Structure formats: structure tokens, C-alpha cells
Amino acid sequence: MPGQLWDYQTPGWAMNFFERWRDPLKWQRLRPFEKVAWMVEDHWDGIVSYCHATNKVGLGFVEGLNNKIRTIQKRTYGFQDGDYLRLKILNCTLPKR
């Protein structure tokens, strides 16, 4: 049995793990843990999609992408158009021709 939420391969087992983790927290009434539980529930679709082996992405790739986005944000400082930023991010992530 996997020890972390993101180690599960099927959404049903991941949900079961999360519910077993969350249920005891209800009785403790610890505000930070309640916030985390609500955040996980709000983002459950993304977590479930990560359970499928074909959707797992290495952390190195994610860090590299985040660094590219931060660099683009620095270059576009002062522009008020969010669509322009999205366009620049898409442009840097598309394969080269």
C-alpha cells in the first residue's frame, strides 16, 4: 500500500486515502489542516488526473518550466495584458519548427 496520496495509481484508492487522512482532522478543529483539506478537495480533479501513470511529469521538467515562466514575467513587467503573458508562455513551450 502506498504511503503518499500521489503514489496511488487509481482515483478510487487515492480518494479512500484522502478521506482516511481528512476524517480524523474534523474532530481536532485545527484551522491550518482544515484549510489544506479544503484546498485538496478544491483541486481534486488535478490530483485524480495525476494518479494515471501517463500523466506523471518529472519535477525537473516542472521546475524548468516554472523558471521559464518567471523569466518571461520579468521581461513583460509593466504590461497590463494577461493574454499577452499567456501568449508568451505558450510560445516558449511550443516545439521549435
C-alpha angles and dihedrals in degrees: 000000000000118000100214133055093240093052094072120102099202128053093227094058091044090053090047090052092048093049091050088051095045102043098069089049091063091069095047094057094209107165098210092052091047089054091052092048091051091047091052090049091049091052097039094120091060092045092050092050089053090057090073112088093225091060099053113116125193117249091233090062092048092049091049091051092048090052091051091050092049090051091050090049090054091050093049094047109143097027111119096198115102091188090060090054091049090050092051092049092049090047092055093048098048117099116262117254 
